[in-house]
């Protein structure tokens, strides 16, 4: 049988077909929202014309002197270029000069975007016409206060210098906050290093069990994001949901807290996935956040047979995994402030029968540093190599689970 997997979102967006033996028991663990059709552009215009909990952008822009438009980076699948024209039009109507509109990618502790990545996210015309400033968490951030729970808040200076602040992003499951989008564009998106470090270390440790993919209600990290969002003064946030081909299916715009609640209510069903257990082979594809493939390991561990299983992560990221200055390695045995060397698989031990394959046409020797030592992972170049290894191990019978996009799904009934 053949299974179609989404692939190469920013590089042609061409699906990949993988072939599995007909006598294997294969189940595709899909999310209902992946099959929703993409909306017409009019849906974006309609959401902005009828914002949730705040005036229209045209009204907000009246009298504005400087505007900051914050957008998510290449670790998020948001087609920002589809949304930006509907944001710029009311600014133009209000008389805001182009030179007074700044675009800022919400990098958090990710590496800076390149000129070509600006164009992938925003489109060539925007890059040519408007100033774009990479966020620098180590400098050019100003202190705006304390959340009241002990987290000091430092935010991007260019953002704070603007009197009208707008955000564009998408809501997807998130490994810490339950769901991304909303105020994550601010924390950690345009926050300083001390704020980001405290958020991922101190805030997470307040209640670790409340965090995780899809765990939103009662999530302490999400609650802290909301506190910082209130302090940040963002006038409007636009969030979208996406299907399995990166198309916009739902649009929410308005007050950053209110539109986010409305979006999460839909996202809980949109990305929900039923898990299975005890599978011989678990194939998890990385697509929407393909350069943050570590998320896929979480999805795989829920389903695999630890005593006799193989995890396959399919990861085509031509530019490699994102440079993460907080969590990734920057030498043998050392890395960012919250990095620690992985001496075992995420299970805590490596069961003798558990194997992991990472399939990528662009693999490198440090790509797995967030979840496993490279010696515990087999690297393959293509599906033919990968399938040969699987058939050699399992022969004519295998129980297989396939997750179409392990970076954009969450299990409604996880056991890990």
Secondary structure, DSSP 8 states (H G I E B T S, - for coil): -EEEE---TTTT---EEEE--TTSEEEEE--GGGGS----HHHHHHHHHT-BSS--HHHHHTT-S-EEEEEE-TTS---HHHHHHHHHHHHHHTT--GGGEEEEEE-TTB----HHHHHHHH-HHHHHHSEE----TTSSEEEEEE-SSS-EEEEEHHHHH-SEEEEEEE--EETTTEE-SGGGGTTTTTB-HHHHHHIIIIIHHH-GGG-STT--TT-HHHHHHHHHHHHHT--EEEEEEE-TTS-EEEEEEESHHHHHHHHHHHHHHHTEE-----BSEEEEE--TTTT-THHHHHHHHTTB-TTS-EEEEE---TT-S--BTTTSEEETTEESTT-----S-TTSS--TT-EEEEE-TT--TTTTTTT--GGG-EEESSHHHHHHHHHHHHTT--EEEEETTTTS-EETT---
